[in-house]
Amino acid sequence: MSPLGPILAMGGALYVLRLGGMLLPDLTLPATWERALGWVPVALLSALVVSSLAGSAASDPRQVLAAAVTAGVAWRTRRMWACLASGVLVAGLLRLV
């Protein structure tokens, strides 16, 4: 099967979603949806971290240490930018060791 079909389907679906957002700018979402959508960035970041640590990378203690430091910064500051910056910084410094 050619990969062109699924790629075009995903592109079309994305186009429809974006077009819907532009055509309905004054539409308000219920408060429940607003609260639920606020957790999407946290869920995505968690999924990326867990999937990267669950694989063969989990045997590398440097990556586990970087993830632990990042989790501590995220818990302490509650700022996404601080979480990402500390994770990149610690992982980069541990690669030098």
N, C-alpha and C positions, 0 to 999 in steps of 0.2 A: 504494500500500500504506500502510496506517495505521501510524504509529509506536507505537501502543499495544501491538501484539503483541510486538515485540522488548523493549519496556520491561518488560512483564509477565514475559517469559521471563527477563530478566536479574534481575529482582526475585525470582522463584521460585528461580533458581539460587543467588543470594546467601542466601536463606532456608535452603535445603538445606545449604549449606556451613556456615552459622552453627549450624544445628541439629546437624549432625554433630560440630562442635567441642564443643558442650555435652553431647552424649550420650556422647562418648568422651574424657573428660578425663584418664583414666589411661593412654591409649595413648601409647607412646613411639615416636619415629621413629628409624630407623637413623642412625648417626653421619654417613653420607654425605649424607643428606637435611638434617640439621641444619646441616652446613657449607654446603651449597648454598643453603639458605634464608637463611643469614646474608648472602649477597651480593645479595639482592633489593633492599634499599634503595639500594645503590650503583648497581645496574643501572638502577633507575627514575630516580634523579637524573641519571645519565649520559644516559639516553634523553631526558629533558626538556631538558637543556642542549643536547645535540647537535641535537635537532629545532628548538629555538628559534633556534640560531645558523645552521642550514642554510638557513633561509628568507630572506626579504627583509631581516631584521634584521641579517644578516651584513654589510651595507653600512654599518651604523652603527658607527664605531670605538669609541664609548663602550660599547656592549654587549660588544664583543670585549674591550676593556680590563677591564671588570667581570668577565667570565668568566675572564680570565687571572689577575686578582688573586684571585678565588675559588679557582681551581685551585691557586694557590700557597699559599694559606692551608690548603686541604684537604691538600695534600701535606706541608706543614710540621707542622700540628697533629694531623692524623688524627682530627679531631673534627667530626662532622656539624653540630653546632650552630654551631661557629665558621665552618664553610664557608657555611652558610646566612646567618648574621648578617653576615658580611663581604660576601657577594654583595649582599644587600639594601642594606647601608650604602653600598657603593661605587656601586651602580647609582643609588641615590637622590641621592647627592652629585654624580654625573656628570650627572644630569638638571638640576641647578641651574646647571651650567656652560653 
